[in-house]
């Protein structure tokens, strides 16, 4: 539910001109949905793309890897861009870039061009995510930020789960190009609305570009994310994986040290001096990886173990996604009144409870049970993710918002990649350790099949256990959150909590 603008809280941009905040939030929310949708809807189309361009599985994976790497590299850069250029120019520029990338992907004559299109899209997404959050946190007072962030949380919740369902339907009935084609008119509409709705609402200053910060940031986060993504298939002990992870960590360390020395840092790491922000960053990242890991593994279980189509696996996850989308604005309003602590405790309890049944999945587990427990998990996530993120951002001054959102999103991206890689390698290692002897394939093929299924289920059980462990760690951390929402007390009494 979008927060309406009334005469009492009429707002003006940096030039003192009034604007329609409700319309601007609506445009930001729609833009977030479609940009995030492209990050999740392509995996289902891999077989079709492989056939179209005659490429291997390892090659087609670069559509996701290149997108993820570019996105991760751009997020730290976004803080400098947001401070350098006004928010209206930034948003229209980013969405135009996204439109160009989508058109190129739709028309791509070969795989190389399609990869380039995905990189162009990721350049835009790496800017729009932190920009949207910075704008919302800046134009709303503290006591309304939970509801505002919850509104955009609708897009963040629905896009990742609708993506596979939409992709499965399109690929089953049309060409993979249609996935990009159907988005183009929506992006055009959003751009036209943005021309009228988006206003310069963030203060800017002429910050010089520190080239060494750009180099160390790109090498550090790019190397770390690539190393972690390759760990899923190569294993953590692989020389290439270790080289990129260690090299990435070295460059990230150099990057952080340089930021602490600069008077006007490229990305201000000092936001971590606020304990509530640091705790919120860890909590939201941990919850996010517990959610993303299962979102990636569950469709594999549904398709490989149960033999369902990609479309049907997406449909099974859709009720949970709708639950998350519906609850985001509601939990945002509850946060504005009561704070994040109680919401997070209840939410993480539900997340743990909803994950435990996945330890016992079989090839005959009722579909309804999977749907219900997945929905319980996402109901819990809706009570944690945006409220905790907002509570951390509320302790930052307005001038540090762009840095806070960039740091938060970068940290979440890295943690999600690491957590997903851990869960994937856990699944693979356990499955390999318990798979049947190869000679059974010829001597007793039916026994081999049953034991192979059991081995795969053992892998899924172990991976889901890791997800539950992440949720338990987050649950323990929630007790360190403040018991109430300071913004609420400031609004009511005019005095800040001691």
Secondary structure as UniProt FT lines:
FT   TURN            8..9
FT   TURN            14..15
FT   HELIX           21..37
FT   TURN            38..40
FT   HELIX           43..45
FT   HELIX           46..53
FT   HELIX           57..60
FT   HELIX           62..84
FT   HELIX           87..107
FT   HELIX           111..139
FT   HELIX           142..144
FT   HELIX           145..173
FT   HELIX           177..197
FT   HELIX           211..234
FT   TURN            236..237
FT   HELIX           239..261
FT   TURN            263..264
FT   HELIX           269..273
FT   HELIX           275..304
FT   HELIX           310..338
FT   HELIX           341..356
FT   HELIX           357..360
FT   TURN            363..364
FT   HELIX           367..382
FT   TURN            383..384
FT   HELIX           385..393
FT   TURN            394..395
FT   HELIX           398..400
FT   HELIX           401..434
FT   TURN            438..439
FT   HELIX           440..443
FT   HELIX           445..478
FT   TURN            479..480
FT   HELIX           486..493
//
